Amino acid sequence: MLFRSTRGDSDELRAAQAIIRGIAPDRGLYVPEEIPEMPFSLKDMEEASYQELAKKVIGAFFTDYTEEKLDSCVTGAYDEKFDTEEIAPLVKAGDAWFLELYHGKTAAFKDMALSILPRLLTAAVKKEHDDDKICILTATSGDTGKAALEGFADVPGTEITVFYPDSGVSEVQERQMVTQTGANTHVFAIRGNFDDAQTGVKNTFQDEAVAAELKKHGIRFSSANSINIGRLVPQVVYYIWAYLQMVRQGAIKNGDKINIVVPTGNFGNILAAYYAKQMGLPVSMLVCASNKNKVLTDFFRTGVYDMDREFYLTNSPSMDILISSNLERLLWHLSGGDSEDIKTLMADLDGARRYEVSDRIKAGLGQFYGGFADVEATNKTIGDMYRENGYLIDTHTAVGYKVYEDYRKETGDETPAVIASTASPYKFAASVARSIGLDEQPDGFAYIREVAEKTGVKVPEGLRDLDKKEIRHTGVIDTDEIKTTVLELFAK
Ligand SMILES: *Cc1c(COP(=O)(O)O)cnc(C)c1O
């Protein structure tokens, strides 16, 4: 299996090479030339463990990794770091099945991919006989940063640097990052929002002078953002896993269709669901749920992507995004691999801040439904879910569930649905506490304790006593200082 850039200018690469590069030199994203079929029948996998399934699914994409290598990557990633043997349990509540993707170390779904990416990457570096040290640069809307820091902390041959928007992550998210241990970890707040941070990091990545300077010091950039194909592919696994669990729980028969609902920001997680569908998983509708930053809702309804609009800070900060990077991959697939078309669209986005897709791409958008929920609807959904079902969901997951309810009302489609549950409710404890009617607390940490006391739901290990941990990172910079910061760190 070879990978090529969505914008067509770069060579075809093996998976290992694409994972090392992260983003293509022409600024495109690496895509598999063809999405492979599932290399097994679902029937044969009904008893498989998460790890067994992961090896087969990832192996179908990353054919240049040996079986032994993949085995060690998978078993090393999905182990006791997760607080349940199922890795991603499926829980029925209300009208849907919640795929809990937050049982890893940082209590958000980013752990699913970022616990394996460092292994895939260091294996790739060894395989390609590349002696360079890898420097990971990551912009985060809150959850990727911590998951990447945990994944890469003290991994030999790597440095990890995270930039987060100083206004736009929760107090708990921020504290998780600035207390990170590990000699190779670096964390900076950026004055700006997530899109500013992401653009700043992308520009640094593309800067040839910076790359040349780092090269002199034996360092090369890579990315842990969901633009890295090494992050996307491991996410495909859990949608197939969800399906198999629905069969096991008797919710569906093997072969029946399901719908998948994903609270969406950068479009990585829902793209993984699309890949699962393309591999042959019986999926009917892909529901793309946004918060008030509903650029994707409008896109799926009109075929016009228009980011020239007001940006809102919401209580689902990991979805406060106007540039959904991974959408470019979907457009490439739906265009039939027409890189010229994609290049034009992305140039329009850079220039006019909007683009309208071709009829060919529009024809493929019908397998997606776009909807959004504002802050009030999100909070009401959390409260209703807890009162009616005793089940606690976070703000992002609540956006997903609310949009799903709207979808059912609008269409009458009763196909059993899986909701990607992307974060522990404790990660956004203040909003969750208010939504279920608990008293005001002095800070985010007190909210965690209050929710635990009143609901009895267990606090994830990584969020316990966060306010007692030592703060180790205090840098605050402007976006145009990212480059000099990186050079100061690694090219002294
Ligand atoms: C990152 C994140 C999302 C958005 O996922 P994308 O892959 O960027 O679309 C949703 N919810 C939570 C909790 C997240 O951390």
The ligand as an SDF file (V2000), in Angstrom:
LIG
                    3D

 15 15  0  0  0  0  0  0  0  0999 V2000
  -10.4080   16.2410   19.4240 C   0  0  0  0  0  0  0  0  0  0  0  0
  -11.7470   16.0790   20.0230 C   0  0  0  0  0  0  0  0  0  0  0  0
  -12.9060   16.1150   19.2360 C   0  0  0  0  0  0  0  0  0  0  0  0
  -12.8510   16.3820   17.7570 C   0  0  0  0  0  0  0  0  0  0  0  0
  -12.2660   15.3110   17.0650 O   0  0  0  0  0  0  0  0  0  0  0  0
  -11.7240   15.5510   15.5570 P   0  0  0  0  0  0  0  0  0  0  0  0
  -11.0410   14.2680   15.2140 O   0  0  0  0  0  0  0  0  0  0  0  0
  -10.7720   16.6900   15.6580 O   0  0  0  0  0  0  0  0  0  0  0  0
  -12.8980   15.8440   14.7280 O   0  0  0  0  0  0  0  0  0  0  0  0
  -14.1170   15.8910   19.8680 C   0  0  0  0  0  0  0  0  0  0  0  0
  -14.2000   15.6770   21.1940 N   0  0  0  0  0  0  0  0  0  0  0  0
  -13.1010   15.6560   21.9860 C   0  0  0  0  0  0  0  0  0  0  0  0
  -13.2660   15.4480   23.4500 C   0  0  0  0  0  0  0  0  0  0  0  0
  -11.8440   15.8530   21.4320 C   0  0  0  0  0  0  0  0  0  0  0  0
  -10.7630   15.8200   22.2180 O   0  0  0  0  0  0  0  0  0  0  0  0
  1  2  1  0
  2  3  1  0
  2 14  2  0
  3  4  1  0
  3 10  2  0
  4  5  1  0
  5  6  1  0
  6  7  2  0
  6  8  1  0
  6  9  1  0
 10 11  1  0
 11 12  2  0
 12 13  1  0
 12 14  1  0
 14 15  1  0
M  END
$$$$
